[in-house]
Amino acid sequence: MLGQTAYKAIDDNRALIKKVALDIWANPEGPYREFKACEWMADALTNAGFSVEVGTAGVPTAIKATYGSGHPTIGFLAEYDALPGLSQELAAEKKPIEGQPYGHGCGHNLLGAATLGGVLGLKAEMEEKKLPGTIIYFGCPAEEVLTGKCFMARGGAFDDLDIAIGFHPGKTNVAPMNGGVSNALDSVKFHFKGRTAHAGGDPHNGRSALDAVELMNVGTQYLREHVTSDVRIHYIITEGGTAPNIVPDRASSYYFIRALSREAVEDTYERLCKIAKGAAMMTETEVEIEYLGGCYNFLNNSTLAKLALDCLREAPREPWSEEDLKFGDAINRAMPATYEKALTSFGLPDGTVFLDEVQEPKPTSGGGGSSDVGDVQHICPCTTFTTTCMAIGCTGHSWQTAACAGAEIGVKGTIYAAKTMALIGLKVLTDPKIREDAKAEFDKAMAGKKYKCPITSDMLVP
C-alpha cells in the first residue's frame, strides 16, 4: 500500500523531526538571519543523503536539498523564520521570554520540520520502490517579510519544478490553505527630506518633512475611493521629527499595498508614488522612494488541492493525549471571545478543543493576508494545505500560536503534515496524469503570461 514505508520512516525519525522543530522554536530568528535553523536543517538533510546547497540563489539562509534524478521534479517549500515581538514561554498565558525579541507566532518552526519529515519519508519509499523522479527541499527564509521566495525566484531556484507543495501550521486540516486565496503585495518606504528651523521663531525658513508625510497620507485617503474594492492600503509613520519646536527635516512612512492581483498592486503603487511626489512639491521637500519588494497572490490549482485533500484524509494522525487537551483548553479559555467566535464559525459545541476532522475548503472572496508562496504558484503548479497544530481559539501571529508551536500539540500536527506531504509526493511520482492535469490547469490560468519577479535586479538581500 502506497505510503506505508514513508510513514514508518517518518515515525522512525520522529525524535529528529521533533528536536529540529523545538530547537528552532527555542532559538527564534528573524528574516534573513535564520542561521541556526538553516544549519540544523542542512545538517539533517545532509545526514539523510540529500545533496545540499546552502545559500542557493544568492540568499545566505536558503537551502536547496536534492534527492533523485529525472522527472517529475517536485519541490517542497519550507520556512523557519520568526516574528518580532512574539516571544513566548511554553505556557497557556501570555509570558514573553525576557531578552528574546522574536517568537514563532506563525509556527514556522513546525513548517520547516514537517517538510523535513515529508522528504525523509518520501525518499525512503522512493528508494524501496526504485521510483524515478527528483524531490527538492527548499528552505525558504524571510516569508514573514514576504520576499524570501521572491529573491530565490529571481535566482531561478524554482524554474525547473514540475510541481511544488507547501504546508502551513493551522487550526484546521484543509487544502488549499485560505481557500486558495491571498493578496498580492508591495511594500515601500517614503523618505521625505526638508529643512529645519525654529518652529516658533522662524517657521517660514523651515520645510517640514512631516507635513509631506501627512499630506501624502491625506492623498492616500482620497485615493481609496478610486481603486477597486479588493485593494488594501495600510501604513505607519516610522519617523516624524525630534521635538515640537523644531521643524522636522526628516520624516518617513512605511506602506503595504495589497490586492487580489499583481496588476492591481502595481497600478496602485504607481499612483501612490505620484501622491508622494505631489506631497513633496507642495511642501518644497524632497522624497526618496525605497521599494522593498513584493509578492504575488495565490494561483490555486484545483488538481493539486484535491490531491492534498485526499491525502489529508488518507494519512494517519496521532491521537491527542489528556495533556494535549488540557493545554489546548487552557489556551482557548485564555481568549474567550476569540474562542467563542471559532466555535460559532465551525458550528461546534462549547468544550471543543481541536478541529480533528478534515475540512472541506470554504470559498472566500477576500484575500486577507499575503504569502510569497504565491510567487512559486505563478512559476509552476503548486498548492498548500494546513494541519491542526494549535487549539481552535488561536489566532494567527499570536502568543497562543507561539505556545502551541512549542508544545506536543504542534509536534503531532507536524508529523501528520509530514505524512501527508510524503503521500502527495508518492502519488505524483506514480501517477503521471496528476502532473499532466495540474500543468494543463496551470497553463490555462496563466493564459500565456509569464512570472515577473517583483524583486528587481539591483535589490540586495537584506
Salt bridges, closest charged atoms under 4 A:
ASP11 OD1 - LYS419 NZ 2.83
ASP12 OD2 - LYS8 NZ 2.88
ASP23 OD2 - LYS19 NZ 2.71
GLU79 OE1 - HIS108 NE2 3.24
GLU79 OE2 - LYS149 NZ 2.63
ASP81 OD1 - HIS108 ND1 2.79
GLU93 OE2 - LYS95 NZ 3.98
GLU125 OE2 - LYS129 NZ 2.79
GLU127 OE2 - LYS123 NZ 2.66
GLU128 OE1 - LYS129 NZ 3.60
GLU143 OE1 - HIS108 NE2 3.68
GLU144 OE2 - HIS108 NE2 3.40
GLU144 OE1 - HIS397 NE2 3.43
ASP162 OD2 - HIS71 ND1 2.69
ASP162 OD2 - ARG435 NH1 3.83
ASP186 OD1 - ARG262 NH2 2.56
GLU225 OE1 - HIS226 NE2 3.65
GLU263 OE2 - LYS449 NZ 3.74
GLU266 OE2 - ARG262 NE 3.33
ASP267 OD2 - ARG271 NH1 3.91
GLU284 OE2 - ARG207 NE 3.43
GLU290 OE1 - HIS191 NE2 2.70
ASP310 OD2 - LYS306 NZ 3.06
ASP310 OD1 - ARG313 NH1 3.87
GLU314 OE2 - LYS427 NZ 2.45
GLU318 OE1 - ARG14 NH2 3.03
ASP324 OD2 - LYS412 NZ 2.61
ASP329 OD1 - ARG333 NE 3.22
ASP350 OD1 - ARG333 NH1 3.22
GLU360 OE2 - ARG313 NH2 2.45
ASP372 OD1 - LYS149 NZ 2.77
GLU408 OE2 - ARG14 NH2 2.70
GLU408 OE1 - LYS18 NZ 3.08
ASP437 OD2 - LYS433 NZ 2.55
ASP443 OD2 - LYS439 NZ 2.83
